[in-house]
């Protein structure tokens, strides 16, 4: 299945929840905001939402600094 992540095509081997996707890439959910098909996803929904063919994900990371 092909999806788009931050503007780049990416292939997934099968059904994957948003949380599984983040964990497989060692991305901590508490440090990002996820947009799925132009809708912001609430953190409580990450395990319930399954990624589908042609979905568009935008992952915005928070970086601390001073």
PyMOL Python script that loads the backbone (N, CA, C, O; Angstrom):
from pymol import cmd

cmd.read_pdbstr("""\
ATOM      1  N   UNK A   1       0.852  -1.163   0.000  1.00  0.00           N
ATOM      2  CA  UNK A   1       0.000   0.000   0.000  1.00  0.00           C
ATOM      3  C   UNK A   1       0.904   1.233   0.000  1.00  0.00           C
ATOM      4  O   UNK A   1       1.889   1.291   0.735  1.00  0.00           O
ATOM      5  N   UNK A   2       0.561   2.205  -0.823  1.00  0.00           N
ATOM      6  CA  UNK A   2       1.342   3.434  -0.943  1.00  0.00           C
ATOM      7  C   UNK A   2       0.607   4.576  -0.232  1.00  0.00           C
ATOM      8  O   UNK A   2      -0.587   4.795  -0.441  1.00  0.00           O
ATOM      9  N   UNK A   3       1.351   5.294   0.612  1.00  0.00           N
ATOM     10  CA  UNK A   3       0.833   6.490   1.266  1.00  0.00           C
ATOM     11  C   UNK A   3       1.831   7.624   1.026  1.00  0.00           C
ATOM     12  O   UNK A   3       2.919   7.396   0.496  1.00  0.00           O
ATOM     13  N   UNK A   4       1.464   8.824   1.411  1.00  0.00           N
ATOM     14  CA  UNK A   4       2.378   9.963   1.313  1.00  0.00           C
ATOM     15  C   UNK A   4       2.661  10.466   2.719  1.00  0.00           C
ATOM     16  O   UNK A   4       1.743  10.749   3.489  1.00  0.00           O
ATOM     17  N   UNK A   5       3.955  10.574   3.045  1.00  0.00           N
ATOM     18  CA  UNK A   5       4.380  11.043   4.365  1.00  0.00           C
ATOM     19  C   UNK A   5       5.251  12.275   4.175  1.00  0.00           C
ATOM     20  O   UNK A   5       6.326  12.203   3.581  1.00  0.00           O
ATOM     21  N   UNK A   6       4.781  13.398   4.683  1.00  0.00           N
ATOM     22  CA  UNK A   6       5.492  14.672   4.538  1.00  0.00           C
ATOM     23  C   UNK A   6       5.887  14.926   3.080  1.00  0.00           C
ATOM     24  O   UNK A   6       7.000  15.363   2.788  1.00  0.00           O
ATOM     25  N   UNK A   7       4.948  14.640   2.174  1.00  0.00           N
ATOM     26  CA  UNK A   7       5.145  14.940   0.763  1.00  0.00           C
ATOM     27  C   UNK A   7       5.889  13.889  -0.034  1.00  0.00           C
ATOM     28  O   UNK A   7       6.096  14.066  -1.235  1.00  0.00           O
ATOM     29  N   UNK A   8       6.303  12.783   0.609  1.00  0.00           N
ATOM     30  CA  UNK A   8       7.069  11.747  -0.096  1.00  0.00           C
ATOM     31  C   UNK A   8       6.318  10.424  -0.072  1.00  0.00           C
ATOM     32  O   UNK A   8       5.757  10.051   0.958  1.00  0.00           O
ATOM     33  N   UNK A   9       6.298   9.706  -1.200  1.00  0.00           N
ATOM     34  CA  UNK A   9       5.624   8.407  -1.222  1.00  0.00           C
ATOM     35  C   UNK A   9       6.347   7.404  -0.329  1.00  0.00           C
ATOM     36  O   UNK A   9       7.575   7.393  -0.241  1.00  0.00           O
ATOM     37  N   UNK A  10       5.559   6.572   0.324  1.00  0.00           N
ATOM     38  CA  UNK A  10       6.118   5.539   1.188  1.00  0.00           C
ATOM     39  C   UNK A  10       5.239   4.303   1.081  1.00  0.00           C
ATOM     40  O   UNK A  10       4.018   4.410   0.963  1.00  0.00           O
ATOM     41  N   UNK A  11       5.858   3.137   1.122  1.00  0.00           N
ATOM     42  CA  UNK A  11       5.114   1.891   0.996  1.00  0.00           C
ATOM     43  C   UNK A  11       4.990   1.211   2.349  1.00  0.00           C
ATOM     44  O   UNK A  11       5.961   1.097   3.096  1.00  0.00           O
ATOM     45  N   UNK A  12       3.764   0.758   2.654  1.00  0.00           N
ATOM     46  CA  UNK A  12       3.509  -0.028   3.859  1.00  0.00           C
ATOM     47  C   UNK A  12       3.162  -1.446   3.432  1.00  0.00           C
ATOM     48  O   UNK A  12       2.529  -1.653   2.397  1.00  0.00           O
ATOM     49  N   UNK A  13       3.576  -2.413   4.226  1.00  0.00           N
ATOM     50  CA  UNK A  13       3.360  -3.814   3.847  1.00  0.00           C
ATOM     51  C   UNK A  13       1.934  -4.290   4.089  1.00  0.00           C
ATOM     52  O   UNK A  13       1.503  -5.276   3.492  1.00  0.00           O
ATOM     53  N   UNK A  14       1.201  -3.608   4.949  1.00  0.00           N
ATOM     54  CA  UNK A  14      -0.162  -4.038   5.227  1.00  0.00           C
ATOM     55  C   UNK A  14      -0.843  -3.089   6.182  1.00  0.00           C
ATOM     56  O   UNK A  14      -0.349  -1.989   6.428  1.00  0.00           O
ATOM     57  N   UNK A  15      -1.992  -3.512   6.731  1.00  0.00           N
ATOM     58  CA  UNK A  15      -2.744  -2.655   7.643  1.00  0.00           C
ATOM     59  C   UNK A  15      -1.882  -2.204   8.824  1.00  0.00           C
ATOM     60  O   UNK A  15      -1.214  -3.011   9.471  1.00  0.00           O
ATOM     61  N   UNK A  16      -1.914  -0.905   9.086  1.00  0.00           N
ATOM     62  CA  UNK A  16      -1.092  -0.318  10.138  1.00  0.00           C
ATOM     63  C   UNK A  16      -1.866   0.819  10.795  1.00  0.00           C
ATOM     64  O   UNK A  16      -2.447   1.662  10.112  1.00  0.00           O
ATOM     65  N   UNK A  17      -1.868   0.835  12.124  1.00  0.00           N
ATOM     66  CA  UNK A  17      -2.476   1.972  12.817  1.00  0.00           C
ATOM     67  C   UNK A  17      -1.481   3.126  12.820  1.00  0.00           C
ATOM     68  O   UNK A  17      -0.287   2.928  12.594  1.00  0.00           O
ATOM     69  N   UNK A  18      -1.975   4.313  13.074  1.00  0.00           N
ATOM     70  CA  UNK A  18      -1.073   5.464  13.154  1.00  0.00           C
ATOM     71  C   UNK A  18      -0.033   5.263  14.251  1.00  0.00           C
ATOM     72  O   UNK A  18       1.131   5.618  14.067  1.00  0.00           O
ATOM     73  N   UNK A  19      -0.435   4.698  15.391  1.00  0.00           N
ATOM     74  CA  UNK A  19       0.511   4.465  16.483  1.00  0.00           C
ATOM     75  C   UNK A  19       1.580   3.455  16.070  1.00  0.00           C
ATOM     76  O   UNK A  19       2.760   3.656  16.355  1.00  0.00           O
ATOM     77  N   UNK A  20       1.183   2.375  15.405  1.00  0.00           N
ATOM     78  CA  UNK A  20       2.162   1.387  14.931  1.00  0.00           C
ATOM     79  C   UNK A  20       3.138   2.023  13.946  1.00  0.00           C
ATOM     80  O   UNK A  20       4.334   1.734  13.970  1.00  0.00           O
ATOM     81  N   UNK A  21       2.622   2.884  13.089  1.00  0.00           N
ATOM     82  CA  UNK A  21       3.470   3.577  12.120  1.00  0.00           C
ATOM     83  C   UNK A  21       4.519   4.420  12.839  1.00  0.00           C
ATOM     84  O   UNK A  21       5.701   4.368  12.501  1.00  0.00           O
ATOM     85  N   UNK A  22       4.087   5.194  13.828  1.00  0.00           N
ATOM     86  CA  UNK A  22       5.024   6.028  14.583  1.00  0.00           C
ATOM     87  C   UNK A  22       6.055   5.172  15.314  1.00  0.00           C
ATOM     88  O   UNK A  22       7.250   5.466  15.273  1.00  0.00           O
ATOM     89  N   UNK A  23       5.597   4.118  15.978  1.00  0.00           N
ATOM     90  CA  UNK A  23       6.511   3.257  16.730  1.00  0.00           C
ATOM     91  C   UNK A  23       7.527   2.580  15.818  1.00  0.00           C
ATOM     92  O   UNK A  23       8.686   2.420  16.202  1.00  0.00           O
ATOM     93  N   UNK A  24       7.117   2.184  14.626  1.00  0.00           N
ATOM     94  CA  UNK A  24       8.039   1.513  13.702  1.00  0.00           C
ATOM     95  C   UNK A  24       9.146   2.451  13.234  1.00  0.00           C
ATOM     96  O   UNK A  24      10.192   2.003  12.763  1.00  0.00           O
ATOM     97  N   UNK A  25       8.914   3.735  13.363  1.00  0.00           N
ATOM     98  CA  UNK A  25       9.917   4.737  12.967  1.00  0.00           C
ATOM     99  C   UNK A  25      10.555   5.424  14.176  1.00  0.00           C
ATOM    100  O   UNK A  25      11.256   6.428  14.048  1.00  0.00           O
ATOM    101  N   UNK A  26      10.287   4.849  15.360  1.00  0.00           N
ATOM    102  CA  UNK A  26      10.830   5.371  16.621  1.00  0.00           C
ATOM    103  C   UNK A  26      10.503   6.852  16.826  1.00  0.00           C
ATOM    104  O   UNK A  26      11.335   7.638  17.278  1.00  0.00           O
ATOM    105  N   UNK A  27       9.255   7.206  16.476  1.00  0.00           N
ATOM    106  CA  UNK A  27       8.761   8.568  16.671  1.00  0.00           C
ATOM    107  C   UNK A  27       7.870   8.558  17.904  1.00  0.00           C
ATOM    108  O   UNK A  27       6.915   7.785  17.979  1.00  0.00           O
ATOM    109  N   UNK A  28       8.181   9.409  18.866  1.00  0.00           N
ATOM    110  CA  UNK A  28       7.397   9.491  20.097  1.00  0.00           C
ATOM    111  C   UNK A  28       6.144  10.334  19.853  1.00  0.00           C
ATOM    112  O   UNK A  28       6.233  11.505  19.485  1.00  0.00           O
ATOM    113  N   UNK A  29       4.990   9.727  20.063  1.00  0.00           N
ATOM    114  CA  UNK A  29       3.709  10.381  19.779  1.00  0.00           C
ATOM    115  C   UNK A  29       3.537  11.681  20.549  1.00  0.00           C
ATOM    116  O   UNK A  29       2.903  12.615  20.057  1.00  0.00           O
ATOM    117  N   UNK A  30       4.094  11.750  21.745  1.00  0.00           N
ATOM    118  CA  UNK A  30       3.910  12.957  22.554  1.00  0.00           C
ATOM    119  C   UNK A  30       4.715  14.138  22.036  1.00  0.00           C
ATOM    120  O   UNK A  30       4.536  15.261  22.506  1.00  0.00           O
ATOM    121  N   UNK A  31       5.601  13.901  21.071  1.00  0.00           N
ATOM    122  CA  UNK A  31       6.445  14.982  20.541  1.00  0.00           C
ATOM    123  C   UNK A  31       6.095  15.384  19.106  1.00  0.00           C
ATOM    124  O   UNK A  31       6.844  16.118  18.462  1.00  0.00           O
ATOM    125  N   UNK A  32       4.959  14.902  18.615  1.00  0.00           N
ATOM    126  CA  UNK A  32       4.572  15.235  17.243  1.00  0.00           C
ATOM    127  C   UNK A  32       3.087  15.584  17.170  1.00  0.00           C
ATOM    128  O   UNK A  32       2.304  15.269  18.065  1.00  0.00           O
ATOM    129  N   UNK A  33       2.737  16.237  16.083  1.00  0.00           N
ATOM    130  CA  UNK A  33       1.336  16.429  15.707  1.00  0.00           C
ATOM    131  C   UNK A  33       1.171  15.716  14.375  1.00  0.00           C
ATOM    132  O   UNK A  33       2.003  15.854  13.478  1.00  0.00           O
ATOM    133  N   UNK A  34       0.094  14.954  14.253  1.00  0.00           N
ATOM    134  CA  UNK A  34      -0.171  14.198  13.034  1.00  0.00           C
ATOM    135  C   UNK A  34      -1.374  14.804  12.326  1.00  0.00           C
ATOM    136  O   UNK A  34      -2.420  15.042  12.929  1.00  0.00           O
ATOM    137  N   UNK A  35      -1.199  15.047  11.039  1.00  0.00           N
ATOM    138  CA  UNK A  35      -2.300  15.471  10.185  1.00  0.00           C
ATOM    139  C   UNK A  35      -2.538  14.340   9.195  1.00  0.00           C
ATOM    140  O   UNK A  35      -1.618  13.927   8.489  1.00  0.00           O
ATOM    141  N   UNK A  36      -3.756  13.843   9.141  1.00  0.00           N
ATOM    142  CA  UNK A  36      -4.132  12.763   8.234  1.00  0.00           C
ATOM    143  C   UNK A  36      -5.167  13.304   7.265  1.00  0.00           C
ATOM    144  O   UNK A  36      -6.284  13.645   7.657  1.00  0.00           O
ATOM    145  N   UNK A  37      -4.789  13.380   6.002  1.00  0.00           N
ATOM    146  CA  UNK A  37      -5.695  13.892   4.967  1.00  0.00           C
ATOM    147  C   UNK A  37      -6.273  15.258   5.354  1.00  0.00           C
ATOM    148  O   UNK A  37      -7.472  15.500   5.222  1.00  0.00           O
ATOM    149  N   UNK A  38      -5.409  16.127   5.825  1.00  0.00           N
ATOM    150  CA  UNK A  38      -5.705  17.516   6.181  1.00  0.00           C
ATOM    151  C   UNK A  38      -6.536  17.680   7.453  1.00  0.00           C
ATOM    152  O   UNK A  38      -7.073  18.759   7.703  1.00  0.00           O
ATOM    153  N   UNK A  39      -6.648  16.619   8.261  1.00  0.00           N
ATOM    154  CA  UNK A  39      -7.329  16.701   9.554  1.00  0.00           C
ATOM    155  C   UNK A  39      -6.337  16.368  10.662  1.00  0.00           C
ATOM    156  O   UNK A  39      -5.610  15.378  10.570  1.00  0.00           O
ATOM    157  N   UNK A  40      -6.304  17.190  11.708  1.00  0.00           N
ATOM    158  CA  UNK A  40      -5.439  16.927  12.855  1.00  0.00           C
ATOM    159  C   UNK A  40      -5.992  15.718  13.614  1.00  0.00           C
ATOM    160  O   UNK A  40      -7.195  15.628  13.859  1.00  0.00           O
ATOM    161  N   UNK A  41      -5.107  14.795  13.981  1.00  0.00           N
ATOM    162  CA  UNK A  41      -5.500  13.591  14.713  1.00  0.00           C
ATOM    163  C   UNK A  41      -5.205  13.790  16.199  1.00  0.00           C
ATOM    164  O   UNK A  41      -4.100  14.180  16.577  1.00  0.00           O
ATOM    165  N   UNK A  42      -6.204  13.518  17.030  1.00  0.00           N
ATOM    166  CA  UNK A  42      -5.997  13.606  18.477  1.00  0.00           C
ATOM    167  C   UNK A  42      -5.187  12.399  18.935  1.00  0.00           C
ATOM    168  O   UNK A  42      -5.338  11.299  18.403  1.00  0.00           O
ATOM    169  N   UNK A  43      -4.334  12.614  19.918  1.00  0.00           N
ATOM    170  CA  UNK A  43      -3.446  11.551  20.405  1.00  0.00           C
ATOM    171  C   UNK A  43      -4.228  10.321  20.863  1.00  0.00           C
ATOM    172  O   UNK A  43      -3.778   9.192  20.666  1.00  0.00           O
ATOM    173  N   UNK A  44      -5.387  10.530  21.467  1.00  0.00           N
ATOM    174  CA  UNK A  44      -6.186   9.408  21.972  1.00  0.00           C
ATOM    175  C   UNK A  44      -6.682   8.498  20.843  1.00  0.00           C
ATOM    176  O   UNK A  44      -7.081   7.362  21.100  1.00  0.00           O
ATOM    177  N   UNK A  45      -6.661   8.984  19.596  1.00  0.00           N
ATOM    178  CA  UNK A  45      -7.168   8.212  18.464  1.00  0.00           C
ATOM    179  C   UNK A  45      -6.080   7.489  17.673  1.00  0.00           C
ATOM    180  O   UNK A  45      -6.391   6.764  16.728  1.00  0.00           O
ATOM    181  N   UNK A  46      -4.821   7.671  18.037  1.00  0.00           N
ATOM    182  CA  UNK A  46      -3.718   7.118  17.243  1.00  0.00           C
ATOM    183  C   UNK A  46      -3.764   5.595  17.113  1.00  0.00           C
ATOM    184  O   UNK A  46      -3.402   5.061  16.065  1.00  0.00           O
ATOM    185  N   UNK A  47      -4.200   4.891  18.154  1.00  0.00           N
ATOM    186  CA  UNK A  47      -4.238   3.427  18.078  1.00  0.00           C
ATOM    187  C   UNK A  47      -5.462   2.921  17.313  1.00  0.00           C
ATOM    188  O   UNK A  47      -5.457   1.796  16.813  1.00  0.00           O
ATOM    189  N   UNK A  48      -6.498   3.736  17.219  1.00  0.00           N
ATOM    190  CA  UNK A  48      -7.741   3.309  16.570  1.00  0.00           C
ATOM    191  C   UNK A  48      -7.780   3.590  15.068  1.00  0.00           C
ATOM    192  O   UNK A  48      -8.489   2.905  14.331  1.00  0.00           O
ATOM    193  N   UNK A  49      -7.037   4.576  14.617  1.00  0.00           N
ATOM    194  CA  UNK A  49      -7.102   4.969  13.203  1.00  0.00           C
ATOM    195  C   UNK A  49      -6.125   4.131  12.386  1.00  0.00           C
ATOM    196  O   UNK A  49      -4.927   4.094  12.663  1.00  0.00           O
ATOM    197  N   UNK A  50      -6.663   3.465  11.382  1.00  0.00           N
ATOM    198  CA  UNK A  50      -5.847   2.649  10.487  1.00  0.00           C
ATOM    199  C   UNK A  50      -5.503   3.455   9.235  1.00  0.00           C
ATOM    200  O   UNK A  50      -6.345   4.168   8.688  1.00  0.00           O
ATOM    201  N   UNK A  51      -4.270   3.332   8.799  1.00  0.00           N
ATOM    202  CA  UNK A  51      -3.817   4.013   7.587  1.00  0.00           C
ATOM    203  C   UNK A  51      -4.355   3.253   6.381  1.00  0.00           C
ATOM    204  O   UNK A  51      -4.325   2.023   6.344  1.00  0.00           O
ATOM    205  N   UNK A  52      -4.847   4.000   5.395  1.00  0.00           N
ATOM    206  CA  UNK A  52      -5.417   3.401   4.181  1.00  0.00           C
ATOM    207  C   UNK A  52      -4.609   3.806   2.949  1.00  0.00           C
ATOM    208  O   UNK A  52      -3.857   4.780   2.978  1.00  0.00           O
ATOM    209  N   UNK A  53      -4.772   3.058   1.885  1.00  0.00           N
ATOM    210  CA  UNK A  53      -4.128   3.354   0.601  1.00  0.00           C
ATOM    211  C   UNK A  53      -4.375   4.815   0.222  1.00  0.00           C
ATOM    212  O   UNK A  53      -5.492   5.317   0.347  1.00  0.00           O
ATOM    213  N   UNK A  54      -3.330   5.484  -0.239  1.00  0.00           N
ATOM    214  CA  UNK A  54      -3.367   6.875  -0.707  1.00  0.00           C
ATOM    215  C   UNK A  54      -3.583   7.916   0.387  1.00  0.00           C
ATOM    216  O   UNK A  54      -3.799   9.088   0.081  1.00  0.00           O
ATOM    217  N   UNK A  55      -3.528   7.508   1.666  1.00  0.00           N
ATOM    218  CA  UNK A  55      -3.616   8.501   2.737  1.00  0.00           C
ATOM    219  C   UNK A  55      -2.420   9.443   2.662  1.00  0.00           C
ATOM    220  O   UNK A  55      -1.342   9.082   2.189  1.00  0.00           O
ATOM    221  N   UNK A  56      -2.646  10.654   3.142  1.00  0.00           N
ATOM    222  CA  UNK A  56      -1.580  11.665   3.191  1.00  0.00           C
ATOM    223  C   UNK A  56      -1.344  12.043   4.648  1.00  0.00           C
ATOM    224  O   UNK A  56      -2.227  12.577   5.319  1.00  0.00           O
ATOM    225  N   UNK A  57      -0.133  11.756   5.123  1.00  0.00           N
ATOM    226  CA  UNK A  57       0.256  12.071   6.496  1.00  0.00           C
ATOM    227  C   UNK A  57       1.240  13.219   6.505  1.00  0.00           C
ATOM    228  O   UNK A  57       2.159  13.276   5.687  1.00  0.00           O
ATOM    229  N   UNK A  58       1.041  14.123   7.428  1.00  0.00           N
ATOM    230  CA  UNK A  58       2.036  15.158   7.713  1.00  0.00           C
ATOM    231  C   UNK A  58       2.396  14.980   9.179  1.00  0.00           C
ATOM    232  O   UNK A  58       1.522  14.974  10.046  1.00  0.00           O
ATOM    233  N   UNK A  59       3.675  14.836   9.447  1.00  0.00           N
ATOM    234  CA  UNK A  59       4.157  14.658  10.813  1.00  0.00           C
ATOM    235  C   UNK A  59       4.999  15.873  11.162  1.00  0.00           C
ATOM    236  O   UNK A  59       6.031  16.128  10.541  1.00  0.00           O
ATOM    237  N   UNK A  60       4.544  16.622  12.166  1.00  0.00           N
ATOM    238  CA  UNK A  60       5.248  17.830  12.592  1.00  0.00           C
ATOM    239  C   UNK A  60       5.869  17.535  13.951  1.00  0.00           C
ATOM    240  O   UNK A  60       5.169  17.203  14.908  1.00  0.00           O
ATOM    241  N   UNK A  61       7.194  17.661  14.024  1.00  0.00           N
ATOM    242  CA  UNK A  61       7.922  17.380  15.266  1.00  0.00           C
ATOM    243  C   UNK A  61       8.182  18.672  16.029  1.00  0.00           C
ATOM    244  O   UNK A  61       8.429  19.726  15.443  1.00  0.00           O
ATOM    245  N   UNK A  62       8.119  18.559  17.349  1.00  0.00           N
ATOM    246  CA  UNK A  62       8.463  19.681  18.221  1.00  0.00           C
ATOM    247  C   UNK A  62       9.923  19.555  18.613  1.00  0.00           C
ATOM    248  O   UNK A  62      10.374  18.490  19.032  1.00  0.00           O
ATOM    249  N   UNK A  63      10.652  20.642  18.476  1.00  0.00           N
ATOM    250  CA  UNK A  63      12.067  20.658  18.823  1.00  0.00           C
ATOM    251  C   UNK A  63      12.297  21.782  19.822  1.00  0.00           C
ATOM    252  O   UNK A  63      11.942  22.935  19.574  1.00  0.00           O
ATOM    253  N   UNK A  64      12.892  21.432  20.946  1.00  0.00           N
ATOM    254  CA  UNK A  64      13.186  22.440  21.960  1.00  0.00           C
ATOM    255  C   UNK A  64      14.474  23.174  21.636  1.00  0.00           C
ATOM    256  O   UNK A  64      15.337  22.666  20.919  1.00  0.00           O
ATOM    257  N   UNK A  65      14.583  24.329  22.156  1.00  0.00           N
ATOM    258  CA  UNK A  65      15.798  25.106  21.938  1.00  0.00           C
ATOM    259  C   UNK A  65      15.716  26.411  22.711  1.00  0.00           C
ATOM    260  O   UNK A  65      14.727  26.708  23.380  1.00  0.00           O
ATOM    261  N   UNK A  66      16.753  27.151  22.599  1.00  0.00           N
ATOM    262  CA  UNK A  66      16.702  28.399  23.338  1.00  0.00           C
ATOM    263  C   UNK A  66      17.617  29.437  22.756  1.00  0.00           C
ATOM    264  O   UNK A  66      17.690  30.554  23.269  1.00  0.00           O
TER     265      UNK A  66
END
""", "prot")
cmd.dss("prot")
cmd.show_as("cartoon", "prot")
cmd.util.cbc("prot")
cmd.orient("prot")
